Amino acid sequence: MILVTYSTKYGSTKEVAEAVAAAMQEAGALVETRPMRDVPSLDAFDGLVLGTALYMGSMHADARRFLSTHRAALAARPAALFILGPVQKIEKDWDGARQQLKKQLAKYPWFTPVSAEILGGAFDPKKLGFPLTLIPALRKMPPNDCRDWQAIAEWAREQIALLQPARPA
């Protein structure tokens, strides 16, 4: 069984996690989806997909807490990671997200995902919370959605083989 777990602030990461789980299920995998904060144990799962977003260069607090809380269990099973990052198709933003992800993963050297993918995010200035509402440039940005649903489904299907337990020969 594969667990697709996520942390989200505005709901976009949850939507991507649900799409990942649906693509895996359509390909025949047994999948369960839950928010990271609702996962007390990883014992029932052979593999994991973790999803979070980068907020101002840092992973969501639930993701950081999940990595620390489940350190031993994560080391004992394969895990894939997706990060929602850029909300525009500007290469400089994608390069920056890759560097931010690298810095975030360096804080957890024991966590070695079988796959780590940056995916486009979504932005709606109407959903901004405090203190981001204080930044005029963010309030003036138009809504945008860089999520590529076909690419997300393809990535999800590719993870299945990487997350299955090894079968004896």
C-alpha positions as CSV (number, residue, x, y, z in Angstrom):
1,M,0.0,0.0,0.0
2,I,1.3,3.5,-0.9
3,L,0.5,6.5,1.2
4,V,0.1,9.8,-0.6
5,T,0.4,12.4,2.2
6,Y,0.5,16.2,1.9
7,S,0.7,19.5,3.7
8,T,-1.1,22.5,2.3
9,K,-1.9,26.0,3.2
10,Y,-4.3,27.0,0.5
11,G,-5.5,23.7,-0.9
12,S,-3.4,23.4,-4.1
13,T,-1.1,20.7,-2.7
14,K,-4.1,18.7,-1.6
15,E,-5.5,18.8,-5.1
16,V,-2.2,17.6,-6.6
17,A,-1.9,14.9,-4.0
18,E,-5.4,13.7,-4.9
19,A,-4.4,13.7,-8.6
20,V,-1.3,11.7,-7.8
21,A,-3.3,9.2,-5.9
22,A,-5.9,8.9,-8.6
23,A,-3.3,8.3,-11.3
24,M,-1.6,5.6,-9.2
25,Q,-5.0,3.9,-8.5
26,E,-5.9,4.0,-12.2
27,A,-2.6,2.2,-12.8
28,G,-3.5,-0.5,-10.3
29,A,-1.7,0.6,-7.1
30,L,-3.4,0.4,-3.7
31,V,-3.3,4.0,-2.4
32,E,-4.4,5.9,0.6
33,T,-4.4,9.7,0.8
34,R,-4.2,11.8,4.0
35,P,-2.9,15.1,5.3
36,M,0.5,14.8,7.0
37,R,-0.9,16.0,10.3
38,D,-3.3,13.1,10.3
39,V,-0.7,10.3,9.9
40,P,0.2,8.8,13.3
41,S,2.2,5.9,11.9
42,L,3.7,4.6,8.6
43,D,3.5,1.0,9.6
44,A,0.8,0.0,7.2
45,F,2.5,1.5,4.1
46,D,5.2,0.0,1.9
47,G,5.9,3.3,0.1
48,L,5.1,7.0,0.4
49,V,4.6,10.0,-1.7
50,L,5.0,13.2,0.2
51,G,3.7,16.5,-1.2
52,T,4.2,20.0,0.1
53,A,4.8,23.5,-1.2
54,L,7.6,25.9,-0.8
55,Y,6.5,29.1,1.0
56,M,9.1,31.8,1.0
57,G,11.8,29.2,0.4
58,S,10.8,26.8,3.2
59,M,8.6,23.7,3.3
60,H,5.2,23.9,5.0
61,A,5.6,23.4,8.8
62,D,3.5,20.2,8.7
63,A,6.0,18.7,6.2
64,R,9.0,19.7,8.4
65,R,7.3,18.2,11.4
66,F,6.4,15.0,9.5
67,L,10.0,14.5,8.3
68,S,11.2,14.8,11.9
69,T,8.5,12.8,13.6
70,H,8.7,9.8,11.1
71,R,12.5,9.8,10.6
72,A,13.1,6.1,11.4
73,A,10.0,4.9,9.4
74,L,11.0,7.1,6.4
75,A,14.4,5.6,6.4
76,A,12.9,2.1,6.3
77,R,10.8,2.5,3.2
78,P,11.0,4.2,-0.2
79,A,9.5,7.7,-0.5
80,A,8.9,10.1,-3.4
81,L,8.6,13.8,-2.9
82,F,6.8,16.5,-4.9
83,I,7.1,20.1,-4.2
84,L,4.8,22.8,-5.5
85,G,6.9,25.8,-6.4
86,P,6.7,28.3,-9.2
87,V,3.3,29.8,-10.1
88,Q,4.7,31.2,-13.4
89,K,6.5,29.6,-16.3
90,I,9.7,31.7,-15.7
91,E,12.9,29.6,-15.9
92,K,14.6,31.7,-13.2
93,D,11.8,30.9,-10.8
94,W,12.1,27.2,-11.5
95,D,15.9,27.3,-11.0
96,G,15.3,29.1,-7.7
97,A,12.8,26.5,-6.6
98,R,15.3,23.7,-7.4
99,Q,17.9,25.5,-5.2
100,Q,15.4,26.0,-2.4
101,L,14.5,22.3,-2.5
102,K,18.1,21.3,-2.4
103,K,18.6,23.5,0.7
104,Q,15.5,22.1,2.4
105,L,16.6,18.5,1.8
106,A,20.1,19.3,3.1
107,K,18.4,19.9,6.5
108,Y,17.3,16.2,6.5
109,P,20.3,14.3,5.2
110,W,18.9,11.0,6.3
111,F,15.8,11.5,4.0
112,T,16.8,10.3,0.5
113,P,13.7,10.2,-1.7
114,V,13.7,7.9,-4.7
115,S,12.4,10.8,-6.6
116,A,12.0,14.6,-5.9
117,E,10.0,16.6,-8.3
118,I,9.3,20.3,-8.6
119,L,5.8,20.9,-9.9
120,G,4.1,24.1,-10.8
121,G,1.9,25.7,-8.2
122,A,-1.2,27.8,-8.2
123,F,-1.6,31.3,-6.9
124,D,-4.8,33.3,-6.0
125,P,-4.2,36.6,-4.3
126,K,-7.7,36.4,-2.8
127,K,-6.5,33.4,-0.7
128,L,-3.5,35.1,0.8
129,G,-3.3,35.2,4.6
130,F,-1.6,37.5,7.0
131,P,1.3,38.6,6.7
132,L,1.3,38.1,3.0
133,T,-1.6,40.4,2.6
134,L,0.7,43.2,3.6
135,I,2.9,42.8,0.5
136,P,1.4,45.0,-2.2
137,A,3.2,43.2,-5.1
138,L,1.6,39.9,-4.1
139,R,-1.9,41.5,-3.8
140,K,-1.5,42.9,-7.3
141,M,-0.4,39.6,-8.9
142,P,-3.0,38.0,-11.1
143,P,-4.3,34.5,-10.3
144,N,-2.3,31.9,-12.0
145,D,-2.1,28.1,-12.2
146,C,1.0,26.4,-13.4
147,R,0.0,22.8,-12.5
148,D,0.4,20.5,-15.5
149,W,-2.1,17.8,-14.7
150,Q,-0.9,15.4,-17.5
151,A,2.7,15.7,-16.3
152,I,1.6,15.1,-12.7
153,A,-0.3,12.0,-13.7
154,E,2.7,10.7,-15.7
155,W,5.1,11.4,-12.7
156,A,2.7,9.6,-10.4
157,R,2.6,6.5,-12.5
158,E,6.4,6.4,-12.8
159,Q,6.6,6.4,-9.0
160,I,4.7,3.1,-8.5
161,A,7.6,0.9,-9.5
162,L,10.0,2.9,-7.3
163,L,7.7,2.6,-4.2
164,Q,6.8,-1.1,-4.3
165,P,8.5,-3.4,-1.9
166,A,11.1,-5.7,-3.4
167,R,9.8,-9.1,-4.3
168,P,12.0,-12.2,-3.7
169,A,13.3,-13.7,-6.9
